[in-house]
Amino acid sequence: MNGNAAVTHRGAILLGNYVACDAFHENKPLRVVTHAHADHMVGLKTSLKRCEKVLMTKATKDLIYALKGPLALMGGLVETLDYGETMRWADDRVTFFRADHILGASQVLVENDSGERIVYTGDFKVGNTPVLKSDLLVLEATYGKPSFRRSFEVDVKELIVSMVQEGLEEGTVYIFGYYGKLQEVMQLLRKADVEVPFVMPKRVFHVSEVYENHGMRLGKIMFSMEAEAIELITNNQPCVAFHHMNSRKHIHANSLRICVSGWQFTSPCRQISDNEYILALSDHSDFEGLIDYVRCSKPKRVITDNYRVAHGEILASEITKRLGIPAVALPSSNHG
């Protein structure tokens, strides 16, 4: 443990006396799901059975239904909180704030009666994520190495639009990415007046429907097994086919393929085969963004999440060195 917060070897972010975020912990009555990515839903079934409440935003709840089915949240008490809404539990107060990541993503603030502010950022991208003042900050560390910087002169979003527009002149364009990032690209293309149909498999389709229900305008989206969609793909007609990154090796096509990935730092676009490219679009802060958040949050201490991606120790060391703020990575790499 580290004061009133910790990260366990099973991935639970412990805040104050009662809250465990993003994994189950047997001694915490409240479980928070900060967003609907798998590495933040660890032990959710156990939490539903054994915790007194499971907290999340309405959008996160809707995305879990879309990804996991209607039975995913059965067997427990799920309570939704809006951004800025506070729930009191004994002598702690829990408040969610927006995190620019995927739909429904939250930062979590826990305050106690003595006024201590414990903040967990969850996954986030700087810019549209409000910086929360903190006494103790638990920080994501996905791109926690100093070499993880995206200082491109090219606007990656403009590059994606232009590549898709050019590819559509030849027929179908395929885009591979993770949930949330796919929908970000859909909205980007619609705002750039790309009006062709968007075709996608069932789970991507259901996730996209949730985004639409929460205000995103995606135009014509089609389930890939519809007759019209099959015809478009079979005949290599102008449309954009969206697929989860994990299905990339199973989808074979000779037309333009674009993979959107945050793990791309040397250039905004890298060609990996005759017709396939990786573009550097991320929904996480790069190293400089993480350091900026800490600088503006002004915590007395920092804990970096060393469970989900093992750059926490490097990030903690850099925070102490650059900002003079004591920082530690948890769990430590020798936690056994």
C-alpha positions in Angstrom: 0.0 0.0 0.0 1.1 3.6 -0.5 -0.9 6.0 1.8 -4.5 6.0 0.7 -4.0 4.6 -2.8 -2.3 1.6 -4.4 -2.3 -0.6 -7.5 -2.5 -4.3 -6.7 -0.8 -7.2 -8.5 -4.2 -8.0 -10.0 -4.7 -4.6 -11.5 -7.1 -3.0 -8.9 -6.6 0.8 -8.4 -7.4 1.4 -4.8 -8.5 4.8 -3.8 -9.3 5.8 -0.3 -11.0 3.4 2.1 -13.8 2.0 -0.1 -13.0 2.2 -3.8 -11.4 -0.3 -6.2 -11.2 0.8 -9.9 -10.8 -1.4 -13.0 -10.3 -4.7 -11.2 -11.9 -6.6 -8.2 -10.5 -6.2 -4.7 -12.0 -8.2 -1.9 -11.7 -5.5 0.8 -13.4 -2.6 -1.2 -17.2 -2.4 -1.3 -17.3 -0.1 -4.3 -16.0 -1.2 -7.7 -15.6 1.5 -10.5 -15.3 0.7 -14.2 -13.6 3.7 -15.7 -14.3 2.6 -19.3 -15.3 -0.4 -21.4 -11.9 -1.7 -22.5 -11.1 -5.2 -21.4 -8.0 -4.4 -19.3 -10.3 -2.1 -17.2 -13.0 -4.7 -16.7 -10.9 -7.2 -14.9 -12.9 -9.4 -12.4 -16.2 -7.6 -13.3 -18.3 -10.7 -12.7 -16.7 -11.2 -9.3 -17.3 -7.5 -8.4 -21.0 -7.9 -9.4 -21.3 -10.8 -7.0 -19.3 -9.5 -4.1 -19.2 -5.7 -4.1 -22.0 -3.6 -2.7 -22.1 -1.4 -5.8 -20.5 -1.3 -9.2 -20.2 2.3 -10.5 -19.8 3.5 -14.1 -21.2 6.1 -16.5 -24.3 5.4 -18.5 -22.3 5.3 -21.8 -19.9 2.7 -20.3 -22.8 0.6 -19.2 -24.3 0.7 -22.7 -20.9 -0.2 -24.3 -20.6 -3.2 -22.0 -24.0 -4.4 -23.1 -23.0 -3.9 -26.7 -19.7 -5.8 -26.3 -20.7 -8.5 -23.8 -24.4 -9.0 -24.2 -27.4 -8.2 -22.0 -26.4 -10.6 -19.2 -23.0 -9.0 -18.7 -24.1 -6.9 -15.7 -26.5 -9.3 -14.1 -26.1 -10.4 -10.5 -25.1 -7.2 -8.9 -26.1 -3.6 -8.2 -24.9 -1.3 -11.0 -25.2 2.4 -10.4 -24.5 5.0 -13.1 -22.9 8.4 -12.4 -22.9 11.4 -14.6 -19.7 13.5 -15.0 -19.6 15.9 -12.0 -22.1 13.9 -10.0 -20.9 12.9 -6.5 -21.8 9.8 -4.6 -21.1 9.6 -0.8 -20.0 6.4 0.8 -19.4 6.6 4.6 -16.8 9.4 5.0 -15.6 9.4 1.3 -17.1 11.1 -1.7 -16.7 9.7 -5.2 -17.0 11.9 -8.3 -16.5 11.1 -12.0 -14.9 13.6 -14.5 -14.6 13.2 -18.2 -11.5 11.5 -19.7 -10.9 12.0 -23.5 -10.4 8.3 -24.4 -13.4 6.3 -25.5 -17.1 7.1 -25.0 -18.0 7.2 -21.3 -14.4 7.1 -20.0 -13.9 8.7 -16.6 -11.4 10.1 -14.2 -12.2 9.3 -10.6 -11.9 11.7 -7.7 -12.2 10.4 -4.1 -12.3 13.0 -1.3 -12.5 12.3 2.4 -13.8 14.5 5.2 -10.3 15.9 5.9 -10.2 17.3 2.4 -7.6 15.0 0.9 -8.1 14.6 -2.9 -7.1 11.3 -4.5 -7.4 11.2 -8.3 -7.1 8.3 -10.7 -6.8 9.5 -14.3 -7.9 6.2 -16.0 -6.8 6.2 -19.6 -6.8 9.7 -21.2 -5.6 12.0 -23.9 -4.6 15.5 -22.9 -6.3 18.5 -24.6 -9.9 17.7 -23.9 -9.4 16.0 -20.5 -9.8 18.4 -17.6 -6.9 18.3 -15.2 -8.0 17.6 -11.6 -6.1 19.1 -8.7 -4.9 16.3 -6.5 -3.0 15.5 -3.3 -2.3 12.0 -4.4 -2.5 11.1 -8.1 -2.7 7.7 -9.7 -1.6 8.0 -13.3 -1.9 5.7 -16.4 1.5 4.9 -17.9 0.7 3.5 -21.4 3.2 5.8 -23.1 5.4 6.4 -20.1 8.8 6.3 -21.7 10.5 9.6 -22.8 10.9 8.2 -26.4 7.1 7.9 -26.7 6.6 11.3 -28.2 4.4 12.3 -31.1 5.9 15.6 -32.4 4.7 15.3 -36.0 4.5 18.3 -38.3 1.8 16.5 -40.3 -1.8 16.6 -39.0 -2.6 12.9 -38.6 -6.3 13.4 -38.8 -6.0 15.3 -42.1 -3.7 12.5 -43.4 -6.3 9.8 -42.6 -9.0 11.7 -44.4 -6.9 12.3 -47.5 -5.7 8.7 -47.7 -9.3 7.4 -47.3 -10.6 9.8 -50.0 -7.8 8.7 -52.4 -8.4 5.0 -51.6 -12.2 5.3 -52.3 -11.4 6.2 -55.9 -10.1 2.6 -56.3 -13.0 1.0 -54.3 -13.3 -0.3 -50.7 -11.0 1.0 -48.0 -10.4 -1.1 -44.9 -9.7 0.4 -41.5 -8.5 -1.6 -38.5 -8.5 -0.4 -34.9 -9.8 -0.8 -31.4 -13.3 0.1 -30.2 -13.6 3.8 -29.7 -10.8 4.6 -32.0 -12.8 3.1 -35.0 -15.7 5.4 -34.1 -13.4 8.4 -33.8 -12.3 7.7 -37.4 -15.9 7.4 -38.5 -16.8 10.7 -37.0 -13.6 12.3 -38.5 -14.6 11.1 -42.0 -18.2 12.2 -41.7 -17.0 15.7 -40.6 -14.8 15.8 -43.7 -17.9 15.0 -45.9 -17.0 11.4 -46.7 -20.5 10.1 -47.4 -20.0 6.5 -48.6 -21.5 3.7 -46.5 -19.6 2.4 -43.5 -19.7 -1.4 -43.3 -18.8 -3.3 -40.2 -19.2 -6.7 -38.4 -21.9 -7.1 -35.7 -19.9 -6.0 -32.6 -18.4 -2.9 -34.2 -21.9 -2.1 -35.5 -23.5 -2.4 -32.0 -20.7 -0.3 -30.5 -21.3 2.3 -33.2 -25.0 2.3 -32.4 -24.2 3.2 -28.8 -22.0 6.1 -30.0 -25.0 7.3 -32.1 -27.3 7.0 -29.1 -25.0 9.2 -27.1 -24.9 11.9 -29.8 -22.3 11.0 -32.4 -23.6 11.3 -36.0 -22.2 8.5 -38.1 -24.4 8.6 -41.2 -25.1 5.4 -43.0 -23.7 2.4 -41.1 -24.3 -1.1 -42.2 -24.0 -4.6 -40.7 -21.6 -6.5 -43.0 -24.0 -9.4 -43.5 -26.7 -7.3 -45.0 -27.2 -8.0 -48.7 -26.3 -4.4 -49.7 -23.1 -4.6 -47.7 -22.1 -8.0 -49.1 -22.6 -6.6 -52.6 -20.5 -3.5 -51.9 -17.6 -5.5 -50.5 -17.7 -8.3 -53.0 -17.7 -5.9 -55.9 -15.0 -3.6 -54.3 -17.4 -0.7 -54.4 -16.5 2.7 -52.7 -17.3 2.2 -49.0 -15.2 2.0 -45.7 -15.1 -1.3 -43.9 -14.3 -1.0 -40.2 -12.8 -4.0 -38.4 -11.4 -4.6 -34.9 -7.6 -4.7 -34.9 -7.6 -8.4 -33.8 -9.3 -9.5 -37.1 -6.7 -7.8 -39.3 -4.9 -11.1 -40.2 -8.1 -12.8 -41.1 -9.4 -10.1 -43.5 -7.8 -10.5 -46.9 -8.2 -7.7 -49.4 -6.0 -6.1 -52.1 -7.4 -2.6 -51.7 -6.2 0.1 -49.3 -5.8 -1.1 -45.6 -5.2 1.4 -42.8 -4.4 0.4 -39.2 -4.8 3.2 -36.6 -2.4 2.7 -33.7 -0.9 4.8 -31.0 2.3 2.7 -31.0 3.7 4.7 -33.9 6.2 7.5 -33.0 8.9 7.8 -35.7 6.5 9.1 -38.4 2.8 9.8 -38.7 2.4 7.1 -41.4 4.4 3.9 -42.0 3.9 1.6 -45.0 4.1 -2.1 -44.0 3.1 -3.8 -47.3 2.1 -2.8 -50.8 -1.4 -1.8 -49.7 -1.2 -1.5 -45.9 -0.3 1.5 -43.7 -0.1 2.2 -40.0 -1.2 5.7 -39.0 -0.4 7.2 -35.6 -3.8 7.9 -34.1 -3.9 7.5 -30.4 -6.5 7.8 -27.6 -3.8 8.0 -25.0 -1.5 10.8 -24.0 2.1 10.6 -25.1 5.0 11.0 -22.6 4.9 14.8 -22.7 1.1 14.8 -22.1 1.5 12.6 -19.0 4.2 14.9 -17.6 2.0 18.0 -18.4 -1.0 16.5 -16.5 1.1 15.9 -13.4 2.6 19.4 -13.6 -0.9 21.0 -13.8 -2.4 18.6 -11.2 0.2 19.6 -8.6 0.0 16.4 -6.5 2.2 15.9 -3.4 2.7 12.2 -4.5 2.2 10.2 -7.6 1.6 6.5 -8.2 2.0 5.2 -11.8 0.0 2.2 -13.0 2.6 -0.5 -13.6 0.1 -3.3 -14.1 -1.4 -2.6 -17.6 1.7 -1.6 -19.5 5.1 -2.0 -17.8 6.4 1.6 -18.3 5.3 2.8 -14.9 8.7 2.6 -13.3 10.3 4.7 -16.0 7.5 7.2 -15.8 7.7 7.4 -12.0 11.4 8.0 -12.2 11.0 10.8 -14.8 8.3 12.5 -12.8 10.6 12.7 -9.8 13.5 13.8 -11.8 11.7 16.4 -13.9 9.1 17.8 -11.5 10.6 17.0 -8.1 7.5 15.2 -7.0 7.9 11.8 -5.2 6.5 9.1 -7.5 6.4 5.3 -7.3 5.3 2.6 -9.7 2.9 0.0 -8.4 2.8 -2.9 -8.5 6.6 -3.1 -8.5 8.2 -5.2 -11.2 9.5 -7.7 -8.6 6.1 -8.1 -6.9 6.3 -11.8 -7.7 
